[in-house]
Amino acid sequence: KETSIGYNRVGGIDGKIRINGKNSIDYNFFRSFSDDTINFKAGNNFGAHYNYKDRYNDFLVGYYQNDENFNTETGYLTRKGLHNFPITYNLNIPLKSEKINKIGIWLNARPKINMSNHKFEYWSYAGFELYFKNDSWLWMGKSFSEEIFQNKTFNAGYIGSGYFIQLNKYVYVQGYVGLENKIYYDEVNPYQGYGLSTNQTLLFTPTNQLKIKLSGVFENFYKTSNDDFVYDYTLARLHTTYQLNKSLFVRAIGEYNFYKEKLGAELLVSFTYIPGTVIQLGYNLNAVKNLMDRNMMPIEDLTVNKNLLFFKASYLFNK
């Protein structure tokens, strides 16, 4: 990303080494360079993990480091300045049942070291999954987690459940509901909170070419110390894709953020010659609610603050 007052540049490699059919190693190394005419920063993001997988077992162990000065403005990072040690085990148990194909048991752990204060954090999870005969599934689990922010330790664990149900040949529903411990990330006065988090999706596929997905996200936040309501957050999204043929598709997305009162929309045309060789042409719209005049008509109450027309091409070289 290059601007008149600075830049953000990221480069690196990632890959997979397949030892055999059951064992593999994934790795990555990226380095970023950022300059805003006041500060120059460079940072690394690197790590690797080993994975063993067969019909019944899936085991992963690894190490990842994300420097405090690592910055990617063309992507997104939830947190920086961490040493991560992921450990995951998944056991799949096939069943001879008329309704259930298999049961999956998950045991995850992710010890962390915060590089800014050298304090220990952790995240762990235990849960199960049920896979049904009609390509539907259900999961339920609980996490135990502590996170350090501004040198304070907070509870970030949750209990939740998710599902995917195929109602018929054309309609699918998917969702998640969880009661979560949350953090109010204030730089001066952060505090512990809790609240409900849920996302629900309805997928409609009337033809093999057309897919329509309507989804919504809702979260609220209460202060733990006195149960005071702080905020709620609602987001609605419409995602439509039409596949004209095996190489060409058109995608339209509309999203409205009720909390920020913002509208976003995207139209994309994509042509894939072969996998990895793609040409894309798109348009983005971003609009915000006009707070200066509440007497405006509803259709005029959104003011466009950004239009973006973009073109992207990639070519895959095969030996």
Short mmCIF file of the C-alpha atoms (twelve columns), coordinates in Angstrom:
data_MODEL
# 
_entry.id   MODEL 
# 
loop_
_atom_site.group_PDB 
_atom_site.id 
_atom_site.type_symbol 
_atom_site.label_atom_id 
_atom_site.label_alt_id 
_atom_site.label_comp_id 
_atom_site.label_asym_id 
_atom_site.label_seq_id 
_atom_site.Cartn_x 
_atom_site.Cartn_y 
_atom_site.Cartn_z 
_atom_site.pdbx_PDB_model_num 
ATOM 1   C CA . LYS A 1   0.000   0.000   0.000   1 
ATOM 2   C CA . GLU A 2   1.563   3.262   -1.178  1 
ATOM 3   C CA . THR A 3   0.306   6.738   -0.216  1 
ATOM 4   C CA . SER A 4   1.628   10.290  -0.513  1 
ATOM 5   C CA . ILE A 5   2.759   10.261  3.130   1 
ATOM 6   C CA . GLY A 6   4.016   6.713   3.547   1 
ATOM 7   C CA . TYR A 7   3.722   3.049   2.688   1 
ATOM 8   C CA . ASN A 8   3.089   -0.451  4.014   1 
ATOM 9   C CA . ARG A 9   4.899   -3.329  2.304   1 
ATOM 10  C CA . VAL A 10  4.698   -7.013  3.141   1 
ATOM 11  C CA . GLY A 11  6.567   -9.902  1.552   1 
ATOM 12  C CA . GLY A 12  7.276   -13.505 2.395   1 
ATOM 13  C CA . ILE A 13  6.706   -17.166 1.705   1 
ATOM 14  C CA . ASP A 14  4.408   -19.889 2.925   1 
ATOM 15  C CA . GLY A 15  4.065   -23.520 1.992   1 
ATOM 16  C CA . LYS A 16  3.346   -27.128 2.854   1 
ATOM 17  C CA . ILE A 17  5.747   -30.078 2.953   1 
ATOM 18  C CA . ARG A 18  3.952   -33.402 2.528   1 
ATOM 19  C CA . ILE A 19  6.065   -36.058 4.221   1 
ATOM 20  C CA . ASN A 20  3.608   -38.815 3.292   1 
ATOM 21  C CA . GLY A 21  -0.134  -39.348 3.119   1 
ATOM 22  C CA . LYS A 22  -0.617  -38.796 6.861   1 
ATOM 23  C CA . ASN A 23  2.158   -36.381 7.890   1 
ATOM 24  C CA . SER A 24  2.770   -32.826 6.741   1 
ATOM 25  C CA . ILE A 25  4.446   -29.582 7.825   1 
ATOM 26  C CA . ASP A 26  3.057   -26.096 7.111   1 
ATOM 27  C CA . TYR A 27  5.268   -23.025 7.425   1 
ATOM 28  C CA . ASN A 28  5.289   -19.287 6.763   1 
ATOM 29  C CA . PHE A 29  7.589   -16.292 7.050   1 
ATOM 30  C CA . PHE A 30  6.505   -12.712 6.329   1 
ATOM 31  C CA . ARG A 31  8.202   -9.388  6.964   1 
ATOM 32  C CA . SER A 32  6.533   -5.982  6.916   1 
ATOM 33  C CA . PHE A 33  7.915   -2.481  6.393   1 
ATOM 34  C CA . SER A 34  5.825   0.567   7.348   1 
ATOM 35  C CA . ASP A 35  6.589   4.295   7.176   1 
ATOM 36  C CA . ASP A 36  4.230   7.236   7.842   1 
ATOM 37  C CA . THR A 37  6.984   9.939   7.524   1 
ATOM 38  C CA . ILE A 38  7.221   10.013  11.354  1 
ATOM 39  C CA . ASN A 39  7.972   6.407   12.291  1 
ATOM 40  C CA . PHE A 40  9.560   3.553   10.400  1 
ATOM 41  C CA . LYS A 41  8.737   0.061   11.658  1 
ATOM 42  C CA . ALA A 42  9.699   -3.413  10.493  1 
ATOM 43  C CA . GLY A 43  8.406   -6.670  11.932  1 
ATOM 44  C CA . ASN A 44  8.191   -10.420 11.340  1 
ATOM 45  C CA . ASN A 45  5.406   -12.959 11.312  1 
ATOM 46  C CA . PHE A 46  6.594   -16.554 11.155  1 
ATOM 47  C CA . GLY A 47  5.857   -20.052 12.352  1 
ATOM 48  C CA . ALA A 48  5.278   -23.688 11.488  1 
ATOM 49  C CA . HIS A 49  3.138   -26.614 12.558  1 
ATOM 50  C CA . TYR A 50  3.237   -30.391 12.198  1 
ATOM 51  C CA . ASN A 51  0.022   -32.244 11.328  1 
ATOM 52  C CA . TYR A 52  -0.804  -35.956 11.500  1 
ATOM 53  C CA . LYS A 53  -4.135  -37.035 10.019  1 
ATOM 54  C CA . ASP A 54  -5.746  -40.397 9.354   1 
ATOM 55  C CA . ARG A 55  -9.333  -41.650 9.228   1 
ATOM 56  C CA . TYR A 56  -9.907  -41.344 12.965  1 
ATOM 57  C CA . ASN A 57  -7.251  -38.959 14.310  1 
ATOM 58  C CA . ASP A 58  -6.202  -35.413 13.507  1 
ATOM 59  C CA . PHE A 59  -3.305  -34.035 15.565  1 
ATOM 60  C CA . LEU A 60  -1.525  -30.673 15.196  1 
ATOM 61  C CA . VAL A 61  1.269   -29.001 17.156  1 
ATOM 62  C CA . GLY A 62  3.235   -25.881 16.253  1 
ATOM 63  C CA . TYR A 63  4.700   -22.494 17.064  1 
ATOM 64  C CA . TYR A 64  3.883   -19.026 15.687  1 
ATOM 65  C CA . GLN A 65  5.313   -15.588 16.446  1 
ATOM 66  C CA . ASN A 66  3.751   -12.277 15.507  1 
ATOM 67  C CA . ASP A 67  5.967   -9.254  16.300  1 
ATOM 68  C CA . GLU A 68  4.485   -6.058  17.768  1 
ATOM 69  C CA . ASN A 69  5.862   -4.092  14.809  1 
ATOM 70  C CA . PHE A 70  4.453   -6.440  12.176  1 
ATOM 71  C CA . ASN A 71  1.770   -4.567  10.229  1 
ATOM 72  C CA . THR A 72  -0.290  -5.494  7.185   1 
ATOM 73  C CA . GLU A 73  -2.723  -2.803  6.037   1 
ATOM 74  C CA . THR A 74  -4.017  -4.961  3.187   1 
ATOM 75  C CA . GLY A 75  -5.076  -7.664  5.642   1 
ATOM 76  C CA . TYR A 76  -6.306  -7.988  9.195   1 
ATOM 77  C CA . LEU A 77  -4.737  -9.128  12.465  1 
ATOM 78  C CA . THR A 78  -6.749  -9.415  15.682  1 
ATOM 79  C CA . ARG A 79  -3.684  -9.117  17.934  1 
ATOM 80  C CA . LYS A 80  0.047   -8.552  17.609  1 
ATOM 81  C CA . GLY A 81  3.044   -9.239  19.822  1 
ATOM 82  C CA . LEU A 82  2.350   -12.871 20.703  1 
ATOM 83  C CA . HIS A 83  4.133   -16.208 20.897  1 
ATOM 84  C CA . ASN A 84  1.557   -18.928 20.101  1 
ATOM 85  C CA . PHE A 85  1.878   -22.678 20.753  1 
ATOM 86  C CA . PRO A 86  -1.170  -24.344 19.131  1 
ATOM 87  C CA . ILE A 87  -2.022  -27.946 20.080  1 
ATOM 88  C CA . THR A 88  -5.102  -29.612 18.580  1 
ATOM 89  C CA . TYR A 89  -6.530  -33.123 18.709  1 
ATOM 90  C CA . ASN A 90  -9.687  -34.266 16.915  1 
ATOM 91  C CA . LEU A 91  -11.075 -37.807 17.269  1 
ATOM 92  C CA . ASN A 92  -13.637 -39.006 14.709  1 
ATOM 93  C CA . ILE A 93  -15.839 -41.940 15.746  1 
ATOM 94  C CA . PRO A 94  -17.939 -43.510 12.925  1 
ATOM 95  C CA . LEU A 95  -21.353 -44.797 13.993  1 
ATOM 96  C CA . LYS A 96  -23.621 -47.473 12.574  1 
ATOM 97  C CA . SER A 97  -26.773 -45.427 13.038  1 
ATOM 98  C CA . GLU A 98  -29.733 -44.608 10.826  1 
ATOM 99  C CA . LYS A 99  -29.432 -40.873 11.598  1 
ATOM 100 C CA . ILE A 100 -25.859 -40.087 12.675  1 
ATOM 101 C CA . ASN A 101 -22.745 -40.730 10.571  1 
ATOM 102 C CA . LYS A 102 -20.114 -39.942 13.176  1 
ATOM 103 C CA . ILE A 103 -19.207 -38.106 16.358  1 
ATOM 104 C CA . GLY A 104 -16.249 -35.754 16.513  1 
ATOM 105 C CA . ILE A 105 -14.485 -34.836 19.749  1 
ATOM 106 C CA . TRP A 106 -12.277 -31.728 19.860  1 
ATOM 107 C CA . LEU A 107 -9.592  -30.884 22.420  1 
ATOM 108 C CA . ASN A 108 -7.658  -27.688 21.700  1 
ATOM 109 C CA . ALA A 109 -5.084  -25.672 23.611  1 
ATOM 110 C CA . ARG A 110 -3.212  -22.508 22.676  1 
ATOM 111 C CA . PRO A 111 -0.762  -21.261 25.328  1 
ATOM 112 C CA . LYS A 112 0.452   -17.734 24.583  1 
ATOM 113 C CA . ILE A 113 3.164   -15.382 25.784  1 
ATOM 114 C CA . ASN A 114 2.487   -11.666 25.489  1 
ATOM 115 C CA . MET A 115 5.715   -10.138 24.134  1 
ATOM 116 C CA . SER A 116 5.014   -6.652  25.527  1 
ATOM 117 C CA . ASN A 117 4.956   -7.737  29.186  1 
ATOM 118 C CA . HIS A 118 6.177   -11.359 28.992  1 
ATOM 119 C CA . LYS A 119 3.035   -12.563 30.739  1 
ATOM 120 C CA . PHE A 120 1.369   -15.896 30.111  1 
ATOM 121 C CA . GLU A 121 -2.060  -16.213 28.485  1 
ATOM 122 C CA . TYR A 122 -4.039  -19.247 27.425  1 
ATOM 123 C CA . TRP A 123 -6.989  -20.425 25.375  1 
ATOM 124 C CA . SER A 124 -8.398  -23.952 25.510  1 
ATOM 125 C CA . TYR A 125 -11.497 -25.608 24.117  1 
ATOM 126 C CA . ALA A 126 -13.396 -28.869 24.557  1 
ATOM 127 C CA . GLY A 127 -16.407 -29.836 22.485  1 
ATOM 128 C CA . PHE A 128 -18.137 -32.366 20.303  1 
ATOM 129 C CA . GLU A 129 -19.705 -32.510 16.845  1 
ATOM 130 C CA . LEU A 130 -22.518 -34.657 15.446  1 
ATOM 131 C CA . TYR A 131 -22.643 -35.360 11.691  1 
ATOM 132 C CA . PHE A 132 -26.036 -36.505 10.392  1 
ATOM 133 C CA . LYS A 133 -27.007 -38.558 7.345   1 
ATOM 134 C CA . ASN A 134 -28.588 -35.612 5.502   1 
ATOM 135 C CA . ASP A 135 -25.317 -33.612 5.371   1 
ATOM 136 C CA . SER A 136 -26.297 -31.645 8.484   1 
ATOM 137 C CA . TRP A 137 -24.173 -31.176 11.586  1 
ATOM 138 C CA . LEU A 138 -24.321 -29.791 15.107  1 
ATOM 139 C CA . TRP A 139 -21.566 -28.776 17.502  1 
ATOM 140 C CA . MET A 140 -21.379 -27.634 21.102  1 
ATOM 141 C CA . GLY A 141 -18.403 -26.634 23.205  1 
ATOM 142 C CA . LYS A 142 -16.884 -24.523 25.918  1 
ATOM 143 C CA . SER A 143 -13.670 -22.524 25.957  1 
ATOM 144 C CA . PHE A 144 -11.519 -21.390 28.867  1 
ATOM 145 C CA . SER A 145 -9.438  -18.326 28.171  1 
ATOM 146 C CA . GLU A 146 -7.528  -15.496 29.803  1 
ATOM 147 C CA . GLU A 147 -6.323  -12.425 27.926  1 
ATOM 148 C CA . ILE A 148 -4.075  -9.597  29.088  1 
ATOM 149 C CA . PHE A 149 -4.893  -6.059  27.988  1 
ATOM 150 C CA . GLN A 150 -3.281  -2.928  29.445  1 
ATOM 151 C CA . ASN A 151 -1.569  -5.187  32.030  1 
ATOM 152 C CA . LYS A 152 -4.937  -6.429  33.302  1 
ATOM 153 C CA . THR A 153 -6.105  -10.042 33.085  1 
ATOM 154 C CA . PHE A 154 -9.576  -10.688 31.667  1 
ATOM 155 C CA . ASN A 155 -11.790 -13.724 31.202  1 
ATOM 156 C CA . ALA A 156 -12.441 -14.350 27.496  1 
ATOM 157 C CA . GLY A 157 -14.039 -17.814 27.606  1 
ATOM 158 C CA . TYR A 158 -17.438 -18.770 26.205  1 
ATOM 159 C CA . ILE A 159 -19.997 -21.549 25.860  1 
ATOM 160 C CA . GLY A 160 -21.603 -21.922 22.476  1 
ATOM 161 C CA . SER A 161 -23.295 -24.083 19.890  1 
ATOM 162 C CA . GLY A 162 -23.536 -24.083 16.108  1 
ATOM 163 C CA . TYR A 163 -25.455 -25.943 13.441  1 
ATOM 164 C CA . PHE A 164 -25.855 -26.533 9.714   1 
ATOM 165 C CA . ILE A 165 -29.179 -27.965 8.516   1 
ATOM 166 C CA . GLN A 166 -30.204 -28.910 4.991   1 
ATOM 167 C CA . LEU A 167 -33.973 -28.332 4.984   1 
ATOM 168 C CA . ASN A 168 -34.435 -29.535 1.411   1 
ATOM 169 C CA . LYS A 169 -32.656 -29.559 -1.919  1 
ATOM 170 C CA . TYR A 170 -32.667 -25.750 -2.179  1 
ATOM 171 C CA . VAL A 171 -32.629 -24.302 1.345   1 
ATOM 172 C CA . TYR A 172 -29.922 -24.479 4.028   1 
ATOM 173 C CA . VAL A 173 -29.677 -22.751 7.393   1 
ATOM 174 C CA . GLN A 174 -26.543 -22.246 9.452   1 
ATOM 175 C CA . GLY A 175 -25.914 -20.443 12.705  1 
ATOM 176 C CA . TYR A 176 -24.132 -19.932 15.997  1 
ATOM 177 C CA . VAL A 177 -25.289 -18.843 19.454  1 
ATOM 178 C CA . GLY A 178 -22.918 -18.226 22.336  1 
ATOM 179 C CA . LEU A 179 -22.784 -16.662 25.773  1 
ATOM 180 C CA . GLU A 180 -19.362 -15.053 25.941  1 
ATOM 181 C CA . ASN A 181 -17.117 -13.255 28.386  1 
ATOM 182 C CA . LYS A 182 -15.953 -10.094 26.656  1 
ATOM 183 C CA . ILE A 183 -13.514 -7.234  27.090  1 
ATOM 184 C CA . TYR A 184 -14.160 -3.529  26.662  1 
ATOM 185 C CA . TYR A 185 -10.927 -2.511  24.924  1 
ATOM 186 C CA . ASP A 186 -10.499 0.998   26.276  1 
ATOM 187 C CA . GLU A 187 -6.881  2.212   26.339  1 
ATOM 188 C CA . VAL A 188 -7.413  4.060   29.629  1 
ATOM 189 C CA . ASN A 189 -10.097 2.092   31.475  1 
ATOM 190 C CA . PRO A 190 -10.729 -1.406  30.070  1 
ATOM 191 C CA . TYR A 191 -13.221 -3.565  31.929  1 
ATOM 192 C CA . GLN A 192 -14.750 -7.031  32.013  1 
ATOM 193 C CA . GLY A 193 -18.053 -7.686  30.308  1 
ATOM 194 C CA . TYR A 194 -20.313 -10.404 29.009  1 
ATOM 195 C CA . GLY A 195 -22.979 -10.782 26.385  1 
ATOM 196 C CA . LEU A 196 -24.756 -12.764 23.711  1 
ATOM 197 C CA . SER A 197 -23.174 -13.371 20.303  1 
ATOM 198 C CA . THR A 198 -25.063 -14.928 17.419  1 
ATOM 199 C CA . ASN A 199 -24.903 -15.169 13.653  1 
ATOM 200 C CA . GLN A 200 -27.525 -16.755 11.416  1 
ATOM 201 C CA . THR A 201 -27.432 -17.544 7.702   1 
ATOM 202 C CA . LEU A 202 -30.090 -18.615 5.202   1 
ATOM 203 C CA . LEU A 203 -28.746 -20.061 1.933   1 
ATOM 204 C CA . PHE A 204 -31.100 -20.436 -1.037  1 
ATOM 205 C CA . THR A 205 -29.966 -22.241 -4.221  1 
ATOM 206 C CA . PRO A 206 -32.905 -22.280 -6.666  1 
ATOM 207 C CA . THR A 207 -30.648 -23.389 -9.547  1 
ATOM 208 C CA . ASN A 208 -27.151 -24.794 -9.917  1 
ATOM 209 C CA . GLN A 209 -25.991 -21.376 -11.163 1 
ATOM 210 C CA . LEU A 210 -27.645 -19.065 -8.613  1 
ATOM 211 C CA . LYS A 211 -26.852 -18.812 -4.889  1 
ATOM 212 C CA . ILE A 212 -28.493 -16.305 -2.543  1 
ATOM 213 C CA . LYS A 213 -27.223 -15.974 1.025   1 
ATOM 214 C CA . LEU A 214 -28.865 -13.776 3.647   1 
ATOM 215 C CA . SER A 215 -27.017 -13.461 6.946   1 
ATOM 216 C CA . GLY A 216 -27.156 -11.442 10.129  1 
ATOM 217 C CA . VAL A 217 -24.886 -10.842 13.119  1 
ATOM 218 C CA . PHE A 218 -25.945 -9.611  16.554  1 
ATOM 219 C CA . GLU A 219 -23.865 -8.950  19.677  1 
ATOM 220 C CA . ASN A 220 -24.518 -7.135  22.924  1 
ATOM 221 C CA . PHE A 221 -22.309 -6.116  25.830  1 
ATOM 222 C CA . TYR A 222 -23.000 -5.768  29.552  1 
ATOM 223 C CA . LYS A 223 -20.572 -4.611  32.217  1 
ATOM 224 C CA . THR A 224 -19.883 -7.462  34.643  1 
ATOM 225 C CA . SER A 225 -19.415 -5.353  37.768  1 
ATOM 226 C CA . ASN A 226 -22.938 -3.890  37.770  1 
ATOM 227 C CA . ASP A 227 -24.757 -5.558  34.807  1 
ATOM 228 C CA . ASP A 228 -25.112 -2.185  33.061  1 
ATOM 229 C CA . PHE A 229 -25.986 -2.323  29.344  1 
ATOM 230 C CA . VAL A 230 -23.185 -0.848  27.192  1 
ATOM 231 C CA . TYR A 231 -24.086 -1.480  23.526  1 
ATOM 232 C CA . ASP A 232 -25.519 -3.855  20.961  1 
ATOM 233 C CA . TYR A 233 -24.245 -4.415  17.430  1 
ATOM 234 C CA . THR A 234 -26.278 -5.600  14.417  1 
ATOM 235 C CA . LEU A 235 -25.057 -6.320  10.890  1 
ATOM 236 C CA . ALA A 236 -27.142 -7.552  7.917   1 
ATOM 237 C CA . ARG A 237 -25.696 -8.923  4.671   1 
ATOM 238 C CA . LEU A 238 -27.018 -10.108 1.290   1 
ATOM 239 C CA . HIS A 239 -24.626 -12.148 -0.865  1 
ATOM 240 C CA . THR A 240 -25.660 -13.259 -4.370  1 
ATOM 241 C CA . THR A 241 -23.575 -15.221 -6.869  1 
ATOM 242 C CA . TYR A 242 -24.511 -16.218 -10.424 1 
ATOM 243 C CA . GLN A 243 -22.260 -18.693 -12.267 1 
ATOM 244 C CA . LEU A 244 -22.768 -18.064 -15.972 1 
ATOM 245 C CA . ASN A 245 -20.471 -20.946 -16.934 1 
ATOM 246 C CA . LYS A 246 -17.541 -22.862 -15.447 1 
ATOM 247 C CA . SER A 247 -15.193 -19.882 -15.977 1 
ATOM 248 C CA . LEU A 248 -17.323 -16.765 -15.501 1 
ATOM 249 C CA . PHE A 249 -19.351 -15.615 -12.485 1 
ATOM 250 C CA . VAL A 250 -20.934 -12.400 -11.209 1 
ATOM 251 C CA . ARG A 251 -21.185 -11.588 -7.495  1 
ATOM 252 C CA . ALA A 252 -23.159 -8.849  -5.739  1 
ATOM 253 C CA . ILE A 253 -22.896 -8.069  -2.010  1 
ATOM 254 C CA . GLY A 254 -24.847 -5.590  0.085   1 
ATOM 255 C CA . GLU A 255 -24.147 -4.980  3.778   1 
ATOM 256 C CA . TYR A 256 -25.687 -2.603  6.300   1 
ATOM 257 C CA . ASN A 257 -24.160 -1.868  9.703   1 
ATOM 258 C CA . PHE A 258 -26.949 -0.707  12.036  1 
ATOM 259 C CA . TYR A 259 -24.505 0.289   14.790  1 
ATOM 260 C CA . LYS A 260 -22.339 2.528   12.587  1 
ATOM 261 C CA . GLU A 261 -25.206 3.342   10.184  1 
ATOM 262 C CA . LYS A 262 -23.079 2.456   7.166   1 
ATOM 263 C CA . LEU A 263 -23.935 0.798   3.872   1 
ATOM 264 C CA . GLY A 264 -21.420 -1.159  1.830   1 
ATOM 265 C CA . ALA A 265 -21.941 -2.773  -1.584  1 
ATOM 266 C CA . GLU A 266 -19.808 -4.630  -4.095  1 
ATOM 267 C CA . LEU A 267 -20.223 -5.873  -7.642  1 
ATOM 268 C CA . LEU A 268 -17.610 -8.285  -8.999  1 
ATOM 269 C CA . VAL A 269 -17.137 -9.980  -12.366 1 
ATOM 270 C CA . SER A 270 -14.557 -12.790 -12.313 1 
ATOM 271 C CA . PHE A 271 -13.173 -14.916 -15.149 1 
ATOM 272 C CA . THR A 272 -11.030 -17.987 -14.344 1 
ATOM 273 C CA . TYR A 273 -9.086  -19.346 -17.309 1 
ATOM 274 C CA . ILE A 274 -7.471  -22.088 -15.233 1 
ATOM 275 C CA . PRO A 275 -7.211  -22.347 -11.412 1 
ATOM 276 C CA . GLY A 276 -4.758  -19.628 -10.387 1 
ATOM 277 C CA . THR A 277 -5.132  -17.606 -13.590 1 
ATOM 278 C CA . VAL A 278 -7.927  -15.111 -12.922 1 
ATOM 279 C CA . ILE A 279 -9.133  -11.738 -14.190 1 
ATOM 280 C CA . GLN A 280 -11.463 -9.667  -11.985 1 
ATOM 281 C CA . LEU A 281 -13.266 -6.352  -12.420 1 
ATOM 282 C CA . GLY A 282 -15.187 -4.864  -9.519  1 
ATOM 283 C CA . TYR A 283 -16.906 -1.856  -8.005  1 
ATOM 284 C CA . ASN A 284 -17.205 -0.905  -4.307  1 
ATOM 285 C CA . LEU A 285 -19.590 1.543   -2.714  1 
ATOM 286 C CA . ASN A 286 -19.405 2.915   0.834   1 
ATOM 287 C CA . ALA A 287 -22.081 5.224   2.229   1 
ATOM 288 C CA . VAL A 288 -22.836 6.652   5.689   1 
ATOM 289 C CA . LYS A 289 -25.978 8.063   7.254   1 
ATOM 290 C CA . ASN A 290 -26.327 11.837  6.935   1 
ATOM 291 C CA . LEU A 291 -26.522 13.106  10.511  1 
ATOM 292 C CA . MET A 292 -26.821 16.789  9.573   1 
ATOM 293 C CA . ASP A 293 -30.434 16.762  8.414   1 
ATOM 294 C CA . ARG A 294 -32.865 14.269  9.943   1 
ATOM 295 C CA . ASN A 295 -35.700 15.620  7.769   1 
ATOM 296 C CA . MET A 296 -34.236 14.206  4.569   1 
ATOM 297 C CA . MET A 297 -36.129 11.475  2.754   1 
ATOM 298 C CA . PRO A 298 -34.939 7.946   3.692   1 
ATOM 299 C CA . ILE A 299 -33.492 7.288   0.255   1 
ATOM 300 C CA . GLU A 300 -31.459 10.499  0.563   1 
ATOM 301 C CA . ASP A 301 -30.363 9.833   4.126   1 
ATOM 302 C CA . LEU A 302 -27.246 7.951   3.039   1 
ATOM 303 C CA . THR A 303 -24.337 9.946   1.678   1 
ATOM 304 C CA . VAL A 304 -21.746 8.226   -0.503  1 
ATOM 305 C CA . ASN A 305 -18.264 8.846   0.883   1 
ATOM 306 C CA . LYS A 306 -16.251 6.452   -1.281  1 
ATOM 307 C CA . ASN A 307 -16.487 4.835   -4.703  1 
ATOM 308 C CA . LEU A 308 -13.861 2.351   -5.814  1 
ATOM 309 C CA . LEU A 309 -13.380 0.694   -9.193  1 
ATOM 310 C CA . PHE A 310 -10.733 -2.030  -9.195  1 
ATOM 311 C CA . PHE A 311 -9.094  -4.481  -11.592 1 
ATOM 312 C CA . LYS A 312 -7.086  -7.545  -10.598 1 
ATOM 313 C CA . ALA A 313 -5.260  -10.181 -12.650 1 
ATOM 314 C CA . SER A 314 -3.170  -13.167 -11.637 1 
ATOM 315 C CA . TYR A 315 -1.313  -15.763 -13.673 1 
ATOM 316 C CA . LEU A 316 -0.220  -19.212 -12.511 1 
ATOM 317 C CA . PHE A 317 3.018   -20.510 -14.016 1 
ATOM 318 C CA . ASN A 318 3.059   -24.295 -14.411 1 
ATOM 319 C CA . LYS A 319 6.175   -26.287 -15.117 1 
# 
